[in-house]
Amino acid sequence: MKVTAALLAIAAGLDLLVWWAGAGASWFIQDKVLRVTQVKDSFGDWTTKEEFVPKFVPGLLDFAGPGAGALFAVALVLLWLSRKEILDAPDVGVGASH
């Protein structure tokens, strides 16, 4: 039971890091991002328009990193508590009679 919970915690921590990377891989939490677009002005010239638009981007140092680290720590503690179950398990296939 503890090993299953530890594996789920590891999977959740990895999922959090993958979500962080897919959402923009920012170091810090951002609530607005810069959007640069090419627009045609009234004279017919192309210019760049820069504006900040609201978008949540998770940060590694203040959101995803501590969250994933906490999940990995919980998994490590659960694996440490279940070390007897893991190490005292009978060997399957090694010297076992059929």
N, C-alpha and C positions, 0 to 999 in steps of 0.2 A: 504494500500500500504506500509506504513512504517512498519507495523507489519510483513508483508511478507518479506520485506527486512531484518528486524531484525532476523527473523527465518532463512533466508538464510545465514546471517553472522554467526549465532551461529553454523549452520550446517557446514559451511566452516571452522570455528575455530576448531570444533571437528574433522573434516576430516584431518586438518593439524596435530593435535596431534596424531591421529591414524596412519597417514603416518609416523610420526616421530618414533612412537613405533615400527611399522612394519619394518622400514628401519635399525633398530639397536639400537635405544634408547640410543644414545650417548649424553653426557652432552654438548660437544662442536662439532663444525663442523670438520669433518675429510675428507681429500681428499685421504688418503691412509689408508689401513687396513692391519694388520698383518695376513699373511696366513702361517700356520704351516702344513707341510706335512711330511709323513713318506716316506723316499726314501731308496733304497738299494744301498750301495756304492760298489766300485769295489772289495771289499773283501767279499761281501755277507752279511754284517752286516746292520741292519736297523738303520738308524739315522734320526733325525728330521731336516728338512730344514725350516728355517724361512726367509720369504721375505715379503717386503711391496709391495702390488699391488694397483694400482689406483682404488678407489671406493669412490663415494660421499656418506657420511653419514651425514644427517642433525643433528644439535645440538639443544638441548632444550634451553640452556641459551642464545644463540646468533642467533637463527633462528626461531625455532618452537614456543618457548615461547612468544617472543615479537610479532610474527605474529598472533598467536591465541589470545593473550591479546588485540591487536589492533582490531581484528574482534569482540571480546566480548565487547569492549568499544563502538564500533560503534553500535552494537546491543542494548546496554544499553541506548545510547543516542536516538536511534530511538524509543525504547519503551517508554522512558521518554517523547519524543515529541508527541507520539500518546496516551498518558495516558487518554485524554478526550474521544477518540474514544473507548478505551477499557473499561473504567469505566462507561460511559454513554450509553453503549449498552443496549437495552431492554432485560429483562430477558426472556429467552425462556423456556416455560413449567411451570414457577412459577406464578400461578394466572392468566394465560392467558386463555381466553375463546376460545373454538373451533368453 
